[in-house]
Amino acid sequence: MTSTGSFNPLLRGLPLLGDLPALDGASVLVRVDFNVPLRAEGGAVATVADDFRMRAAVPTIEYLLDQGARVTACTHLGRPDGVPDARWEMTPVRDRLAELAPRVELLENLRFDPGETGCDPDFVAKLVNGHDAYVNEAFGVCHRSHASVVGPPRQIPSAAGLLLQRELEVLGGLLVTPRRPFVAVVGGAKVADKLGVLSALIDRVDVLLVGGGMAFTFLAAAGHQVGGSMVDQDRIDDCAALLATGKAILIPHDTMALEPGARFGDGCQDGRLRLVGRDVPDGWTGLDIGPETVERYAREIAVAGTVLWNGPMGVFEDSRFAAGTRGIAQAVATCDGFTVVGGGDSAAAVDALGLSDQVDFISTGGGASLELIEHGDLPGLAALRGASNAPRPGAAPTRTRSLR
């Protein structure tokens, strides 16, 4: 991989690890995304419940250590809102990191200081003080203009880490040269959160499969009854406009619905279920795509050259409404094409089902993946391109090994 990335617009002008000055004896600040779930049962000390994001950053950390660098990592955890909060202290993450990558220091939660989200120059100065270089290995926050993301490249030589590089290789490939047919599966709860990426994808993909809570706004836009299902009334016209493009947009044929007044969610078991078609009865709540929809979507996925999946197909944390997400995960895992899961809940579902090793690439950034597809760039990437050591037009390419 060359640092110029001429064949991939996302990598063009982006400094990679090989573009950093000599690292032997240098102090390197690495922005990682260790915003991982914690587990604390029965009053026990909290531990890391899922270390996927931590393990994903280890190759870059090992590269830096092998080059003779001293490594300090920094990350946020949870939403402490600019003040110290014992629930989000880094101790359990630090303990796990000591097992994965000894000799690495981990700073306290960045978001304990309001200067992080406020991109305070004084906080940036405190972060980079004493460091000779900076590495961004936190794709999941590259869409945030936070101090630790956009600040250091303005002060010291900087580079994208191996994982960030790989994220851009994969997502850039989807945007520029996907193998056809290109099938995108988009779910999740709120259609407002996905309209931008849907609009960006519609001209790139061959088939768009819609599921999750957002599907009911599309069903309403198509003239169907949705009962008590989640619908964004302000976005019905937008969904209708997408459907009117004539592009291949598939919406659910059947729905698993819950009777009026019944609760749903993790551990809930009350209420009657009903499998209905595209019309949901009054008061009933659609909470998952039905088996006919799963079968139809799976047929499209099976013949795809490229698949991008982001967002669950239903309320999969409630086992009664997990079949849709499970069916799509299995279809993606058995697809012979190049398969990408766009982070977030989709990645969690694939991992929970034991299918992670059957997917070609699982992104570490849900929201960042979507914003990159929608906008074609992210604040964190733009900041790296502005670093003093970033490759310039006409410069000789620097070779950096790629994470594959």
C-alpha positions, 0 to 999 in steps of 0.5 A: 500500500502506498501512502499516496493511495492514488487509486483510492480517493480516501487514501490520497494525501493521507499519511500512513505509518511509513510517513512518520519520522524515525520512531526509535526512542520517540513518544507516540500518542495513539488515539484508539477507540476503546469505547467497549461494553463493560460487565459488572454482575453482583457488585463485582469489579467491572471487566471488559465484556467485548474486546473486539475494538481493543484487539483490532488496535493491537497490530498498530501498537505492536508495529510502533513498539517494534520500531522502538517507540514508547506508546501512550493510548487515549480513548473515551468511554461512555458518556460522562458529559465532561466530568469525572464519573466512576462508572466510566473510569478506564481501570477495567479497560486498562487491565485488559490492555495490559494483557493484550499489549503490555508496556502501553500507557492508557490515559484516563477517559478523554471525555472527563474533560469538557475540552475533548468534545469542545475541541479546546486548544488548551486540551489539545496542547495538554494531550500532545505535550511530550509526544513526538508523533500521533497516530489515529487508530480510532475510525469510530470517532473520525466523524467527530471534530473532537480535540483528540481527533482533529487537534494533534495533526495540527501540532505534531507529525501524524499518521493513520494506523493500520486499522484506520488504513484498512477501513478506508481501503475497504470502504473506498473500494465499496464507493469506487469499484465494488464487485457487482451486483452490489447489495446494501442492507440497511436497518436500524430504528430511526429513518432520519439517521439513515436518509443521508446514507440511503440517498448516497447509496441509491446511485451506487448499489444495484439493490437496497434492502430496507429493514428495522424500525425505519422500514415502517416509515417506508411502508407508510410512504408506500401507502400501507397501514403500520399500526402502532409501529415506529414511524417518522411522520416528518420523513414519509415524503423523503421515503416516498421520494426514494421509492419513486426513483425507480431504483431497486429498493425492497421493503418488507413483505411481512412483519412480526408484530406484538399486540397492543399494550405489550412490552418488548425488549431484553427479557420481556415475554408478555403479549401475543405475537402475530405474523402479518403482511405489509399492513400492520393492524391498528395498535399492533407494533411491528418489531421484526421482518418476517420469514418471507422477507428474510427469504427474499432478502437472502436470495438477493444477498446470495448472488451479490458480488458485494454486500454492505450491511448496517443496522439490525432488522428488528429489536434483536435484543428481544429473542422474539424479534431476533429472527430477521437479524439472525437470518440476514447475518446467516445470509451475509456469512454464507455469501460468496461475494465480498461482505462488509458489516458496518459496525454497531449493532450489526457487528454485535449481532454477527459476533453474538451468532459466532459468524464473525470469521465468515464475514470479510470485513467488520468495521469498527465504526457504525456512525463513522462508516455511514457518514463516510459513505454519505459525505465522502470524507470525515473530519479526522481524515481531513485533519490527518491530510493537513499534518506537516508530514502528509504526502504532497502531490509528486512526492515519492510513495512510502510503503506501509504494510496493510492490515489484512 
